[in-house]
């Protein structure tokens, strides 16, 4: 996914977003695979210099932040997305079960 994302950003002249976008998409894809145990798909769009990434899974469960201690090895994903993305959210799947967790970068 990271190489496809980097290539798409290069084609849109937005390689400046590549490192952050790759970090965030990796986090969302990993969360989708680990927590929903369902197939995960990714949609990318880059319009008006804004990158939007949607990560779809078939689980209706909405992700939620958890309080983590400094020794915890997981649980910081949504905090990371909140810190790095311009915006992010969750929306129901357009068709069928599930949802998409999305973020934007400018």
C-alpha positions in Angstrom: 0.0 0.0 0.0 2.8 2.4 0.9 4.5 2.1 -2.5 1.2 2.6 -4.4 0.4 5.7 -2.2 3.9 7.1 -2.8 3.6 6.6 -6.5 0.1 8.3 -6.6 1.5 11.3 -4.6 4.4 11.6 -7.0 2.0 11.6 -9.9 0.1 14.4 -8.3 3.2 16.4 -7.4 2.6 15.9 -3.6 5.6 13.8 -2.5 5.8 16.3 0.4 2.9 14.3 2.0 4.4 10.9 1.4 6.0 10.1 4.7 3.0 11.2 6.8 0.5 9.6 4.5 2.4 6.3 4.5 2.6 6.3 8.3 -1.2 7.0 8.7 -2.4 4.6 6.0 -0.2 1.9 7.6 -1.8 2.6 10.9 -5.4 2.4 9.6 -4.8 -0.7 7.4 -3.1 -2.5 10.4 -6.0 -1.5 12.7 -8.5 -2.8 10.1 -6.8 -6.1 9.7 -6.0 -6.7 13.4 -9.3 -5.4 15.0 -11.9 -6.3 12.4 -10.4 -9.5 11.0 -12.1 -8.5 7.7 -10.9 -7.7 4.2 -9.6 -4.1 4.0 -9.6 -1.9 1.0 -8.1 1.6 0.5 -9.3 4.5 -1.7 -7.1 7.5 -2.5 -8.1 10.8 -4.0 -6.0 13.9 -4.5 -8.0 17.0 -5.4 -7.2 20.7 -5.0 -3.9 19.6 -3.4 -5.8 17.7 -0.6 -5.1 14.1 -0.2 -7.9 11.9 1.2 -7.4 8.3 2.1 -10.4 6.0 3.0 -9.7 2.6 4.6 -12.8 0.3 4.3 -13.6 -2.8 6.3 -16.7 -4.8 6.9 -17.1 -4.3 10.7 -19.7 -1.9 11.9 -17.7 -1.2 15.1 -16.5 2.4 15.2 -12.9 2.8 16.4 -12.3 4.7 19.6 -9.3 6.2 21.3 -8.0 4.4 24.4 -6.0 5.9 27.3 -2.5 4.5 27.1 0.4 4.6 29.6 4.0 5.3 28.5 4.8 1.6 28.7 1.9 0.4 26.5 2.9 -1.0 23.2 -0.3 -0.3 21.4 -3.4 1.9 21.5 -1.9 5.2 20.1 -3.1 4.9 16.5 -6.0 7.3 16.6 -4.0 9.8 18.6 -1.3 9.6 16.0 -3.9 10.2 13.2 -5.5 13.0 15.1 -2.0 14.7 15.5 -0.8 14.3 12.0 -3.9 14.5 9.8 -5.7 17.8 8.9 -9.0 16.0 9.5 -10.2 12.4 10.0 -13.4 10.6 10.8 -15.5 7.5 10.3 -18.4 7.0 7.9 -20.7 4.1 7.2 -19.9 2.0 4.1 -21.6 3.3 1.0 -22.8 -0.2 0.2 -23.0 -3.3 2.4 -21.8 -3.7 5.9 -18.9 -1.9 7.5 -17.4 1.5 7.5 -14.6 3.7 6.2 -12.1 5.4 8.4 -10.6 8.4 6.5 -8.1 11.1 6.8 -7.0 14.2 4.8 -3.7 15.9 4.5 -3.1 19.3 2.8 
